Amino acid sequence: MTRLTIPEPELMTTGHLACPGCGATLVMRYLLKALGPRTIVTIPACCWAVMSGPFPRTALKVPFLDCAFEATGASIQGLRAGLDARGVKDVTVVGFAGDGGTVDIGLQSLSGALERGVDAIYVMYDNEAYMNTGIQRSGATPWGAWTTTTPLGRTKAQEKKDLMAIVTAHHIPYAATASIAFPEDFVRKLERAKSIRGPRFFHVLAPCPPGWKYPPEETVKLARLAVDARIFPLYEVDHGRYRITRRAGKKAAKDYLEDQGRFAHLTDVEISEIQRRVDERWAQLEFLEKATAEVHG
């Protein structure tokens, strides 16, 4: 008998309204597989607020709550407080938001929830722009990327926000990055997070075919390239200790960038600059892993 490496039950059904090849659908699918049916999900304005289907239908087999764009952090606290008041301790509360609703519009609410120690899991599925409203630039859009608000000649001049650094500065028990191309790693991290009380955070890269301008069948390939080119490292911060969970492959940043139309305008000099920044961030991550290992023994 073949041994399954991820849980078999499906808590996300067919019939969702996502675009073909949407990376965010896989984020939700693996999330629910790992956390199970005793889960409540709250979602602000984002692609997933539409993808689940029009009321009273839904593509999820768990309770699903819409909240205001900026209020995911407050919503998870309200849900947790309500469950606690009723003595319900075995339900996992999940805030599930895109990058715009997390790094920009919802950052204050997220920070407040982390600072107050809300016992919930917050998941940011990161497609690196406001995709639901027309591919506008967000704080998570990479340097040099095309969007409808950073068109050719005025592509994004600012670096992508380092949200993991912002989150870990709140000294929460657990934070991790994850990728739909490595579901076993994602599920293991979710199971670890489920075993911990307090605020827990996930940053999951979710490639977007129309926003990133690539064929929809290449979603998982691009997600894997992002990791193996060290552009999106996989690691966790467990009670302050950093641990890299996949040593990157031998891919260069160019291998990842050249398959996406949003980067088609980049010059060799600009690609070299991106590679330099990637190498610098990877070196910093390896330093944090080594330093915190020494501290924690």
Secondary structure, DSSP 4 states (H G I P E B T S, - for coil): -PPPSS-----B-S---PPTT-HHHHHHHHHHHHH-SSEEEEE-SSHHHHHT-STT--SBSS-EEE--TT-HHHHHHHHHHHHHHTT--S-EEEEEEESIIIIITTHHHHHHHHHHT-SSEEEEEE-SSBTTTTSB--TTSPTT--BTTB-TTS---SPPP-HHHHHHTT--SEEEEEETT-HHHHHHHHHHHHTS-S-EEEEEE---HHHHTS-GGGHHHHHHHHHHTTSS--EEEETTEEEESS---S--HHHHHTT-GGGTT--HHHHHHHHHHHHHHHHHHHHHHHHHHHHH-
